[in-house]
Amino acid sequence: PIQRTVYIGNLPSSASVDELLNLVHFGPLESIRVLPDKSCVFLSFLDQQTASLFHADATVKKLTLHGQELKIGWGKPSTVPQQVTLAIQQSNASRNVYLGGLDEGLTEELLRKDLQRFGLIDQVKIVRDKNIGFVHFLSISTATKVVNTLPTEPAWAGKRVNYGKDRCAYVPKSQQAAAQNAQAFAAQTIVANQAMNSPASAGFYGGFNAPDQGNRTVYIGNIHPETTTEELCNAIRGGMLQTIRYMQDKHIAFVTFVDTTAAYTFYNVSTYQGLTLNNRRLKIGWGKNSGPLSPSLAVAVHSGATRNVYIGNIEDFETFTEERLKRDFGEYGDIELVNFLKEKNCAFVNFTNIANAIKAIEGIKNKPEYANLRIAHGKDRCANPPRSGPQGGAGKHHNRHGHGHGNNHQGEGLPPPEITVKEEFTTIKEDTLKEEPAAAGVVAAA
């Protein structure tokens, strides 16, 4: 199964499917499942790449309908039905049925009444001067029934019946560059996904630089030689990191997210909107498949573990300086950032690896000088929602030369006034996370 179904919730009761699908672009849909009693819809695309691209775009733009912000999430992973795959391969099937040679007196209302016997309809359009029509159904399988059945009926004898292009595959000019690849290979991808372990499919994916299923590692290239790991982490948004491995001499980095979906979202937002750091457009690709989290690390993450360590109840900042924290915590692994919120008597130590942060919390409690301090996990700033517009930033060293705005950590990696620490894996929320993604926590089944 692949992650190709996007959940859209908080739909206004007055909104129609037609209006919702006016907001959907990037690629053709396999099916639309409407649950009016739950005010939600599940959109199943033909492939994971297109679904991730739409999901990322909808998350960044915060889609609204009738003035109401919609919730965006994921449905259950699934495979495209085999009969749909065959129809696409053999007839270029879509959920849009093209009808030619229509009678002059046939109206859109009459056409809808005639064809709704096959299944739910999204939209009916008749181009009167050409006597042709387009009927969008809510699934390709329904459209296939229509295309196979109508030519056998006397009332439709002599009429042209075929497939048209899914209106959701029409992309606005401003988004065409990002979406054209997803659209071009949408039908081919479903075949590759269904034979993911075959050599042929591996070669196909390798050619497109697409990930193996479940890959959580994103490659970043063309990094400015003066860029620091801290600056890279300031530019990464969309999901909590397991590790970041920066090879400064090679100007590349490998970023492994905790969650596969977060990796896809980051990849697609960075590809679609661009990721720039220190006046360089970064190259985005996929790293070697990281595989799943180890069971022990998965349990720790579920309990609140991150790569960020919170140190609270600090009374003496002359004792607990940045150098001191780097020295004491550096015993447990590489650190990318130490920052302070002195008015709240706390500090944060951000490691490049969650496992090292866990070791640090366990080890630091054995040091007598830390016995009276509160030690817990803080929230990873990389898990903040993607910013609107182009991603990344100017970076610090360009700021010194008069370019850009640098990075102000008073807005990054710091907690709100109401800090509460209950246990080792308590997660400290940061003030930059007051606006959670619209669909955070949505668990839905298509």
VMD Tcl script that draws the C-alpha trace (Angstrom):
set ca {
  {0.00 0.00 0.00}
  {1.07 3.58 -0.65}
  {0.19 6.88 1.03}
  {-1.95 8.44 -1.70}
  {-5.14 9.48 0.16}
  {-5.48 12.98 1.61}
  {-8.01 13.71 4.35}
  {-9.85 17.04 4.22}
  {-11.94 17.88 7.28}
  {-13.92 20.74 8.80}
  {-15.91 21.14 5.58}
  {-18.77 23.66 5.74}
  {-22.16 21.94 5.55}
  {-23.14 24.31 2.73}
  {-20.15 23.38 0.54}
  {-20.43 21.03 -2.44}
  {-17.89 18.50 -3.71}
  {-17.74 20.54 -6.91}
  {-16.57 23.61 -4.94}
  {-13.99 21.61 -2.98}
  {-12.50 20.04 -6.10}
  {-12.10 23.51 -7.63}
  {-9.29 23.87 -5.05}
  {-7.55 20.62 -6.03}
  {-4.78 20.63 -8.65}
  {-1.48 18.83 -9.27}
  {-2.83 15.58 -10.70}
  {-5.72 13.24 -11.49}
  {-7.79 11.64 -8.74}
  {-8.61 7.96 -8.54}
  {-11.59 8.47 -6.23}
  {-13.33 10.91 -3.89}
  {-15.07 9.56 -0.80}
  {-17.52 11.93 0.90}
  {-18.64 11.53 4.53}
  {-21.20 14.33 5.06}
  {-22.06 13.29 8.63}
  {-18.39 13.75 9.59}
  {-17.87 16.90 7.48}
  {-14.92 15.35 5.70}
  {-13.74 14.00 2.37}
  {-10.98 11.57 1.36}
  {-9.19 12.34 -1.92}
  {-7.31 9.36 -3.36}
  {-4.74 10.32 -6.00}
  {-3.17 7.86 -8.43}
  {0.27 8.02 -6.79}
  {2.06 9.08 -3.64}
  {4.11 11.84 -5.26}
  {1.05 13.79 -6.43}
  {-0.76 13.26 -3.11}
  {2.27 14.54 -1.18}
  {2.58 17.56 -3.45}
  {-1.08 18.49 -2.91}
  {-0.85 17.77 0.85}
  {2.20 20.02 1.19}
  {0.63 22.83 -0.83}
  {-2.68 22.63 1.08}
  {-0.83 22.67 4.41}
  {1.22 25.73 3.49}
  {-1.64 27.69 1.92}
  {-4.20 26.77 4.61}
  {-7.09 26.00 2.26}
  {-10.43 27.66 3.05}
  {-13.94 27.07 1.73}
  {-16.82 29.45 2.45}
  {-14.46 31.32 4.77}
  {-13.77 28.21 6.86}
  {-10.25 26.80 7.20}
  {-10.04 23.16 6.19}
  {-8.12 20.48 8.08}
  {-5.55 18.55 6.07}
  {-4.32 15.08 6.99}
  {-3.69 11.59 5.64}
  {-6.02 8.65 5.11}
  {-5.05 4.98 5.18}
  {-2.37 3.81 2.73}
  {-3.82 1.79 -0.14}
  {-3.09 0.46 -3.60}
  {-4.91 1.50 -6.76}
  {-7.50 -1.19 -7.69}
  {-6.18 -3.53 -10.36}
  {-9.09 -2.92 -12.76}
  {-8.45 0.83 -12.56}
  {-4.76 0.29 -13.30}
  {-5.65 -1.76 -16.37}
  {-8.16 0.83 -17.60}
  {-5.50 3.54 -17.31}
  {-2.91 1.45 -19.13}
  {-5.25 0.37 -21.92}
  {-7.55 3.37 -22.39}
  {-5.97 6.28 -20.49}
  {-8.99 6.16 -18.17}
  {-9.92 9.04 -15.88}
  {-12.97 9.97 -13.82}
  {-14.02 12.40 -16.58}
  {-16.29 11.01 -19.31}
  {-16.26 12.83 -22.67}
  {-19.51 12.76 -24.67}
  {-19.72 13.91 -28.30}
  {-22.56 14.43 -30.78}
  {-25.07 15.44 -28.09}
  {-28.63 16.36 -29.06}
  {-29.44 20.08 -29.18}
  {-32.14 19.77 -26.53}
  {-30.02 17.93 -23.95}
  {-29.37 20.10 -20.89}
  {-26.79 19.64 -18.11}
  {-29.62 18.83 -15.70}
  {-31.05 16.11 -17.96}
  {-27.58 14.66 -18.55}
  {-26.93 14.52 -14.80}
  {-30.28 12.77 -14.21}
  {-29.49 10.18 -16.87}
  {-25.96 9.35 -15.73}
  {-26.31 9.52 -11.95}
  {-27.61 5.93 -12.12}
  {-23.96 4.88 -12.51}
  {-22.70 6.68 -9.42}
  {-22.06 10.02 -7.71}
  {-21.23 12.96 -9.98}
  {-18.87 15.84 -9.29}
  {-19.62 18.13 -12.24}
  {-21.50 18.21 -15.57}
  {-20.51 20.63 -18.35}
  {-21.95 20.95 -21.86}
  {-20.17 23.00 -24.53}
  {-23.26 23.95 -26.53}
  {-21.63 25.32 -29.69}
  {-19.77 22.01 -30.15}
  {-22.49 19.73 -28.75}
  {-20.00 17.97 -26.51}
  {-20.12 17.34 -22.79}
  {-17.91 16.35 -19.86}
  {-19.17 14.48 -16.82}
  {-16.80 14.14 -13.85}
  {-17.67 11.23 -11.58}
  {-16.29 10.65 -8.09}
  {-14.18 7.68 -9.16}
  {-12.39 6.27 -12.19}
  {-14.16 2.93 -11.69}
  {-17.57 4.61 -12.10}
  {-16.41 6.45 -15.22}
  {-15.13 3.14 -16.64}
  {-18.60 1.59 -16.20}
  {-20.12 4.55 -18.07}
  {-17.65 4.36 -20.96}
  {-18.17 0.60 -21.30}
  {-21.98 0.70 -20.98}
  {-23.29 3.77 -22.86}
  {-22.23 2.64 -26.36}
  {-24.41 -0.47 -25.90}
  {-27.56 1.54 -25.17}
  {-29.90 2.55 -28.05}
  {-30.29 6.12 -26.76}
  {-26.53 6.62 -27.07}
  {-26.10 4.91 -30.46}
  {-23.94 7.02 -32.75}
  {-22.67 9.22 -29.92}
  {-18.98 9.48 -29.05}
  {-18.10 8.21 -25.58}
  {-14.54 8.35 -24.25}
  {-12.40 9.69 -21.41}
  {-11.52 13.35 -20.94}
  {-8.79 14.89 -18.80}
  {-9.46 15.11 -15.05}
  {-10.05 18.77 -14.23}
  {-7.92 18.33 -11.08}
  {-4.96 17.66 -13.38}
  {-5.20 21.18 -14.80}
  {-2.57 23.15 -12.90}
  {-2.40 26.98 -12.62}
  {0.56 28.45 -14.51}
  {2.24 29.51 -11.26}
  {2.34 25.87 -10.11}
  {3.06 24.09 -13.39}
  {6.81 23.77 -12.90}
  {6.38 21.89 -9.63}
  {3.50 19.69 -10.73}
  {4.41 18.71 -14.28}
  {6.59 15.75 -13.26}
  {3.93 14.38 -10.92}
  {1.29 14.60 -13.64}
  {3.49 13.19 -16.40}
  {4.22 9.91 -14.68}
  {1.10 9.53 -12.50}
  {-0.29 6.56 -14.42}
  {3.13 4.87 -14.70}
  {3.83 5.26 -10.99}
  {0.89 3.15 -9.88}
  {2.29 0.25 -11.91}
  {5.72 0.74 -10.34}
  {4.21 0.90 -6.85}
  {2.41 -2.40 -7.35}
  {5.67 -4.08 -8.29}
  {7.94 -2.09 -5.99}
  {10.34 -4.95 -5.39}
  {10.97 -5.72 -9.06}
  {14.23 -4.58 -10.73}
  {12.22 -2.68 -13.35}
  {10.41 -0.59 -10.77}
  {13.62 0.10 -8.89}
  {15.16 1.43 -12.10}
  {12.13 3.58 -12.84}
  {12.22 5.19 -9.42}
  {15.97 5.66 -9.52}
  {15.61 7.57 -12.79}
  {13.17 10.01 -11.25}
  {15.14 10.35 -8.02}
  {12.07 9.22 -6.10}
  {12.26 7.38 -2.78}
  {11.90 3.77 -1.87}
  {8.70 3.18 0.07}
  {9.06 4.38 3.65}
  {12.21 6.43 3.03}
  {12.70 9.15 5.64}
  {16.04 10.56 4.47}
  {16.28 13.66 2.27}
  {19.49 14.71 0.52}
  {20.43 18.43 0.49}
  {23.18 19.64 -1.86}
  {24.82 22.84 -3.14}
  {25.23 24.11 0.44}
  {27.33 27.28 0.87}
  {30.73 26.32 2.38}
  {30.29 28.73 5.31}
  {26.85 27.38 6.25}
  {26.57 25.87 9.73}
  {24.46 22.93 10.91}
  {22.48 25.43 12.99}
  {21.59 27.42 9.87}
  {20.52 24.25 8.07}
  {18.21 23.35 10.95}
  {16.79 26.86 10.91}
  {15.84 26.33 7.26}
  {14.29 22.86 7.68}
  {10.58 22.84 8.46}
  {7.73 20.35 8.39}
  {8.77 17.52 10.70}
  {10.80 16.33 13.67}
  {14.31 15.12 12.82}
  {15.87 11.86 13.90}
  {19.31 12.91 12.64}
  {21.04 15.50 10.52}
  {24.40 14.58 9.00}
  {26.20 17.55 7.45}
  {29.36 16.95 5.39}
  {30.62 20.50 5.18}
  {33.66 19.65 3.03}
  {31.37 18.09 0.42}
  {28.68 20.81 0.73}
  {25.94 18.19 1.27}
  {23.73 16.98 4.11}
  {21.42 14.06 4.81}
  {18.35 14.79 6.92}
  {16.42 11.87 8.38}
  {12.94 12.69 9.64}
  {11.13 10.68 12.30}
  {8.11 10.31 10.03}
  {7.93 9.27 6.37}
  {5.12 11.72 5.62}
  {7.15 14.61 7.05}
  {10.03 13.67 4.74}
  {7.68 13.71 1.72}
  {6.19 17.05 2.81}
  {9.63 18.64 3.24}
  {10.81 17.23 -0.09}
  {7.77 18.52 -1.96}
  {7.55 21.95 -0.30}
  {11.29 22.48 -0.89}
  {11.01 21.35 -4.51}
  {7.83 23.32 -5.20}
  {8.67 26.56 -3.39}
  {12.45 26.33 -3.45}
  {14.83 26.11 -0.48}
  {17.44 28.88 -0.36}
  {20.16 29.39 2.24}
  {22.96 31.95 2.17}
  {21.89 33.07 -1.30}
  {22.13 29.55 -2.73}
  {19.26 27.47 -4.08}
  {19.75 24.10 -2.42}
  {19.45 20.84 -4.35}
  {16.85 18.45 -2.96}
  {16.85 14.70 -3.50}
  {16.48 11.40 -1.67}
  {19.13 9.71 0.42}
  {19.59 6.00 1.05}
  {16.47 4.41 2.52}
  {16.73 4.76 6.27}
  {14.26 1.98 7.06}
  {11.88 2.22 10.02}
  {12.77 3.61 13.45}
  {14.19 1.01 15.81}
  {11.53 -0.24 18.27}
  {13.29 1.34 21.27}
  {13.63 4.73 19.55}
  {10.02 4.57 18.32}
  {8.83 4.04 21.91}
  {10.99 6.93 23.12}
  {9.67 9.27 20.40}
  {6.10 8.23 21.21}
  {6.84 9.21 24.83}
  {8.07 12.66 23.76}
  {11.78 12.23 22.97}
  {13.34 14.74 20.57}
  {16.86 15.88 19.73}
  {16.32 19.01 21.85}
  {17.14 18.99 25.59}
  {15.48 21.52 27.91}
  {17.33 22.67 31.04}
  {15.12 24.55 33.51}
  {15.47 26.20 36.94}
  {18.80 27.82 36.02}
  {19.57 30.53 38.59}
  {23.21 31.23 37.73}
  {23.89 31.86 34.06}
  {27.50 32.80 34.86}
  {28.02 29.17 35.87}
  {25.87 27.60 33.17}
  {27.33 29.43 30.17}
  {27.06 28.37 26.55}
  {30.64 27.05 26.69}
  {29.86 25.04 29.84}
  {26.72 23.48 28.36}
  {28.52 22.65 25.12}
  {31.32 21.00 27.09}
  {29.10 19.04 29.47}
  {26.52 17.94 26.91}
  {29.08 17.53 24.11}
  {30.22 14.32 25.82}
  {27.04 12.66 24.49}
  {27.18 13.72 20.85}
  {27.36 16.57 18.34}
  {25.44 19.75 19.20}
  {24.12 22.15 16.57}
  {22.74 24.90 18.82}
  {22.68 26.05 22.45}
  {20.31 28.90 23.23}
  {18.91 30.58 26.31}
  {15.69 32.11 27.58}
  {17.14 33.82 30.61}
  {13.91 35.53 31.67}
  {12.43 32.03 32.04}
  {15.59 30.63 33.68}
  {16.09 27.97 31.04}
  {18.31 26.86 28.18}
  {18.09 24.45 25.25}
  {20.74 22.11 23.86}
  {19.93 20.86 20.35}
  {21.74 17.69 19.28}
  {22.06 16.43 15.72}
  {20.64 13.05 16.75}
  {17.69 12.03 18.98}
  {19.61 9.06 20.42}
  {22.33 11.39 21.71}
  {19.76 13.66 23.34}
  {18.29 10.65 25.15}
  {21.76 9.61 26.34}
  {22.45 13.16 27.48}
  {19.29 13.32 29.59}
  {20.13 10.00 31.22}
  {23.77 10.92 31.82}
  {23.49 14.55 32.88}
  {21.25 13.64 35.81}
  {24.21 11.82 37.37}
  {26.22 15.04 37.53}
  {25.77 16.67 40.98}
  {25.83 20.23 39.59}
  {22.70 19.44 37.51}
  {20.81 17.74 40.35}
  {18.56 20.75 41.07}
  {17.83 21.55 37.43}
  {14.86 20.33 35.42}
  {15.94 18.20 32.47}
  {13.48 17.17 29.76}
  {13.01 17.11 26.00}
  {12.16 20.39 24.26}
  {10.31 20.60 20.96}
  {12.35 20.28 17.77}
  {12.07 23.60 15.90}
  {12.30 21.70 12.61}
  {8.81 20.37 13.39}
  {7.36 23.87 12.92}
  {4.96 24.11 9.94}
  {6.53 25.08 6.60}
  {6.62 28.83 6.06}
  {4.50 30.43 3.37}
  {6.47 31.34 0.26}
  {10.07 30.39 -0.57}
  {11.76 28.32 2.14}
  {15.09 28.93 3.88}
  {16.78 32.19 4.86}
  {19.79 34.44 4.48}
  {21.93 32.79 7.17}
  {24.21 34.48 9.67}
  {27.41 35.10 7.77}
  {25.58 36.97 5.02}
  {23.96 39.13 7.64}
  {27.40 40.22 8.78}
  {28.06 41.37 5.24}
  {24.85 43.34 5.12}
  {22.67 40.75 3.37}
  {19.45 39.28 4.65}
  {18.11 39.33 8.18}
  {20.02 36.54 9.88}
  {18.32 34.22 12.37}
  {16.78 35.41 15.61}
  {16.64 32.52 18.04}
  {14.28 34.35 20.34}
  {11.67 33.02 17.94}
  {13.27 29.63 17.36}
  {13.52 26.75 19.79}
  {12.18 28.61 22.81}
  {9.19 27.86 25.03}
  {6.12 29.96 25.81}
  {5.75 31.47 29.31}
  {3.75 28.48 30.55}
  {6.55 25.90 30.84}
  {5.58 22.75 32.68}
  {7.85 19.76 33.06}
  {6.27 16.57 34.38}
  {8.72 13.78 33.58}
  {11.76 12.84 31.56}
  {9.93 12.74 28.23}
  {7.82 15.85 28.77}
  {7.91 17.90 25.60}
  {8.33 21.63 26.02}
  {6.35 23.57 23.44}
  {8.00 26.52 21.78}
  {6.47 29.89 21.11}
  {6.89 29.39 17.37}
  {4.48 26.45 17.53}
  {1.40 28.28 18.73}
  {-0.03 27.78 15.27}
  {-0.06 24.02 14.75}
  {-0.65 22.56 11.26}
  {-4.35 22.46 10.48}
  {-4.50 18.68 10.57}
  {-2.14 17.96 13.45}
  {-3.31 14.86 15.21}
  {-5.93 13.93 12.63}
  {-6.10 10.17 12.42}
  {-8.57 9.15 9.79}
  {-9.32 6.05 7.82}
  {-10.35 6.18 4.20}
}
mol new
graphics top color blue
foreach p $ca { graphics top sphere $p radius 0.5 }
foreach p [lrange $ca 0 end-1] q [lrange $ca 1 end] { graphics top cylinder $p $q radius 0.2 }
display resetview
